[in-house]
Amino acid sequence: MICVFDIESVPDVEFLREKYSYSGDDYEVSLQAFKAQNEVSGNNFLPIAFHKIISIASVMCDEFGRFQKVGVFGRRAGIPSDDEIEKVTLEEFLKWFNKTQPKLVSFNGRGYDIPVMMLRAMKYNLESLAYYEQDNPSFNKNKWDNYRQRYSERFHTDLLDSLGHYGSVRGIKLDDVASMCGLPGKYDISGENVFELYYKERDLVKIDEYCQSDVLNTYWVYLKYEILKGNMNLQDYVNILRDWREKLPQNKSYSSVFSDAITKEIQKCNT
């Protein structure tokens, strides 16, 4: 099994208030933190300890890349409260991950998503044995092949690492790669809008769907990477696209965008 994953986070406003005595509502505290960070580093990116995870989306596919489903973790009992959302979401993902130990696919997962997930899991005393163990014959793990081995794609393909030749090339963005390949990319909102959607509008549904659209783009880039490596021929790729289009949820904001893009890609491959 392959799990293509992505997270969305917002500033941990309670921690920021505790650490820096910021005042105001959640949105105002976020703005104060961004301003202070910008003065120090020249950008708004907070240290990862201050990133609160609110969404983990994934595409599940089989070992050949054939699409199975797309969705988010932590919503089985409905949308959690603000106090519970991070723990519930992380706990569900890590329990599933520890049990199934799928191959992971991400875009900058090693540089952002996983470090944030592991750090924030410590807050709730959550376990992630599957990620840290290095010797487990039942999953073909050893010290050279495991989730933390950067230069092996067997357990984790970080597309940013792979396409950027492990740091030799800088500035590669998922949106740029997707757009270059004719994929939807970021067509509606971007990660910079997430904190506003959450703290001003409490629109977690829209955030979840945005996170799913990101992971669908990542999945599609992964398919093209498999073609590039010679692991997938064009006919298999077209067959996967057709099956994916049939299984794509039809009631999401991204549904028609991706369905139309898949149709165009199939037509391009057949000409």
C-alpha positions in Angstrom: 0.0 0.0 0.0 1.1 3.6 -0.7 0.0 6.6 1.3 0.4 10.0 -0.4 0.0 12.5 2.5 0.0 16.2 3.3 -0.8 18.2 6.4 -2.2 21.7 7.0 -1.4 23.6 10.2 -2.2 26.9 11.8 -0.3 28.9 14.5 -0.7 27.4 18.0 -2.2 30.5 19.5 -2.5 29.1 23.0 1.2 28.3 23.0 2.0 31.7 21.5 0.0 33.4 24.3 1.8 31.4 26.9 5.2 32.0 25.5 5.0 35.6 24.4 2.0 37.0 26.2 0.2 38.0 23.0 -3.3 39.3 23.4 -6.3 39.5 21.2 -8.4 36.8 19.4 -6.9 33.8 17.7 -6.5 35.6 14.3 -4.9 38.7 15.9 -2.5 36.5 17.9 -1.5 34.8 14.6 -0.8 38.2 12.9 1.3 39.3 15.9 3.4 36.1 15.7 3.8 36.5 11.9 5.0 40.1 12.3 7.5 39.2 15.0 8.8 36.3 13.0 9.1 38.5 9.9 11.2 41.0 11.8 13.6 38.2 12.9 13.8 36.1 9.7 12.3 38.1 6.9 9.4 35.7 6.4 6.3 34.6 8.3 7.2 31.0 8.8 7.1 30.2 12.5 9.3 27.6 14.2 7.6 24.2 13.8 6.9 23.9 17.6 4.3 26.6 17.0 2.5 24.8 14.2 -0.8 23.2 15.2 -1.9 20.4 12.9 -5.6 20.7 11.8 -5.7 18.4 8.8 -4.0 15.3 7.4 -5.1 14.3 4.0 -4.1 11.2 2.0 -4.5 9.4 -1.2 -4.4 5.6 -0.8 -3.2 3.6 -3.7 -1.9 0.1 -4.3 1.8 -0.8 -4.8 1.4 -0.1 -8.5 0.0 3.4 -8.0 -3.6 2.5 -8.7 -6.0 5.0 -7.0 -8.2 3.6 -4.2 -9.5 6.7 -2.2 -8.8 10.2 -1.0 -9.8 11.6 2.4 -8.7 13.0 5.7 -7.9 11.5 9.1 -9.7 12.3 12.3 -13.2 12.9 11.1 -14.9 9.6 11.9 -17.0 11.2 14.7 -17.5 14.4 12.8 -15.5 17.6 13.0 -13.6 17.8 16.4 -13.5 20.8 18.6 -10.6 23.2 18.4 -9.2 21.8 21.7 -9.3 18.2 20.3 -8.7 18.5 16.6 -4.9 18.1 16.6 -4.8 15.1 19.0 -7.7 13.3 17.3 -6.2 13.8 13.9 -2.7 12.8 14.8 -3.8 9.9 16.9 -5.9 8.3 14.2 -3.1 8.8 11.6 -0.4 7.3 13.8 -2.4 4.3 14.9 -3.2 3.5 11.3 0.4 4.2 10.3 1.9 2.0 13.0 -0.4 -0.9 12.1 -0.2 -0.8 8.3 3.3 0.7 7.7 2.6 1.8 4.1 5.1 3.4 1.7 4.9 7.1 2.1 4.9 9.7 -0.7 5.1 13.4 0.0 6.3 16.7 -1.3 8.7 18.1 1.3 7.5 15.6 3.8 11.0 15.1 5.3 11.5 18.8 5.5 8.2 19.8 7.0 5.2 17.4 7.4 6.9 14.6 9.3 9.1 16.8 11.6 5.9 18.8 12.6 3.9 15.6 13.1 6.5 13.9 15.2 7.2 17.0 17.3 3.5 17.7 17.9 2.8 14.0 18.7 5.1 14.4 21.7 2.7 16.9 23.1 0.1 14.2 23.4 2.4 11.3 24.3 1.6 9.5 21.0 3.7 6.7 19.7 5.2 6.4 16.2 7.3 3.2 16.5 6.8 2.5 12.8 8.7 5.7 11.8 11.6 5.2 14.2 12.3 1.5 14.2 15.2 0.3 12.0 15.0 -3.5 12.4 11.8 -5.2 11.5 12.1 -8.2 9.1 8.4 -8.6 8.8 8.3 -5.2 7.0 11.8 -5.7 5.4 13.3 -2.9 7.5 17.0 -2.6 8.3 19.4 0.2 9.1 19.8 1.0 5.4 16.1 0.8 4.4 13.6 2.5 6.7 11.4 5.6 6.9 14.3 7.8 8.1 16.7 6.8 5.4 16.8 9.8 3.1 18.5 8.3 0.1 16.2 5.3 -0.3 12.7 5.6 -1.8 11.6 2.3 -0.6 9.7 3.5 2.5 9.3 7.2 1.7 9.5 9.0 -1.6 9.8 12.7 -0.9 9.3 14.2 -4.3 11.0 17.4 -3.4 14.1 15.5 -2.4 13.9 13.3 -5.5 13.2 16.0 -8.1 15.6 18.5 -6.4 18.4 15.9 -6.4 18.6 16.0 -2.6 19.2 19.7 -2.3 21.3 20.2 -5.5 18.4 22.3 -6.9 16.5 24.9 -4.8 13.2 26.6 -5.2 11.1 23.7 -6.5 7.5 24.1 -5.5 4.6 21.6 -5.9 2.4 24.2 -7.6 5.1 24.9 -10.2 5.7 21.3 -10.9 2.0 20.5 -11.2 1.3 23.5 -13.4 4.3 22.7 -15.7 2.9 19.2 -16.1 -0.6 20.5 -16.9 -2.1 19.4 -13.5 -4.5 21.6 -11.5 -2.0 22.9 -9.0 -3.3 25.5 -6.5 -6.4 26.7 -8.3 -8.4 28.2 -5.4 -6.6 28.9 -2.2 -3.0 28.4 -0.9 -1.5 27.4 2.4 -1.1 31.1 3.4 -4.9 31.3 3.5 -5.4 28.4 5.9 -5.0 30.2 9.2 -7.5 32.9 8.1 -10.0 30.2 7.0 -9.6 28.5 10.4 -9.5 31.4 12.8 -11.8 33.8 11.1 -14.3 31.5 9.3 -13.8 28.2 11.1 -14.2 26.6 7.7 -12.5 23.3 8.3 -14.5 21.6 5.5 -12.8 24.0 3.0 -9.4 23.4 4.6 -9.8 19.7 4.4 -10.8 19.9 0.8 -7.8 22.1 0.0 -5.5 19.6 1.8 -7.0 16.8 -0.3 -6.5 18.8 -3.5 -2.8 19.2 -2.5 -2.4 15.5 -2.0 -4.1 14.8 -5.3 -1.6 17.0 -7.0 1.2 15.2 -5.2 -0.2 11.8 -6.2 -0.4 12.9 -9.8 3.2 14.2 -9.8 4.2 10.8 -8.3 2.6 8.9 -11.2 4.6 11.1 -13.6 7.8 10.4 -11.6 7.1 6.7 -11.9 6.9 7.1 -15.7 10.2 9.1 -15.6 11.9 6.3 -13.7 10.7 3.6 -16.1 8.4 2.0 -13.5 5.2 2.7 -15.4 4.5 2.7 -19.1 2.1 5.1 -20.8 -0.7 2.6 -21.2 -0.7 1.7 -17.5 -0.7 5.4 -16.7 -3.8 6.0 -18.8 -5.5 3.0 -17.3 -4.8 4.4 -13.8 -6.1 7.8 -14.8 -9.4 6.3 -16.1 -9.9 4.3 -12.9 -9.0 7.4 -10.8 -11.5 9.5 -12.6 -14.2 6.9 -11.9 -13.3 6.7 -8.2 -12.8 10.5 -7.6 -15.4 11.9 -5.1 -18.1 13.8 -7.0 -19.2 16.2 -4.2 -16.1 18.1 -3.5 -14.9 21.5 -4.6 -12.0 19.9 -6.4 -14.1 17.2 -8.2 -14.7 18.9 -11.5 -11.3 20.5 -11.6 -9.5 17.2 -11.4 -12.0 15.3 -13.5 -11.6 17.7 -16.3 -7.8 17.7 -16.0 -7.7 13.9 -16.0 -9.8 13.8 -19.2 -7.4 16.3 -20.9 -4.4 14.3 -19.9 -5.9 11.1 -21.3 -6.7 12.8 -24.5 -3.1 14.1 -24.7 -1.7 10.7 -24.1 -3.8 9.2 -26.8 -2.8 11.6 -29.6 
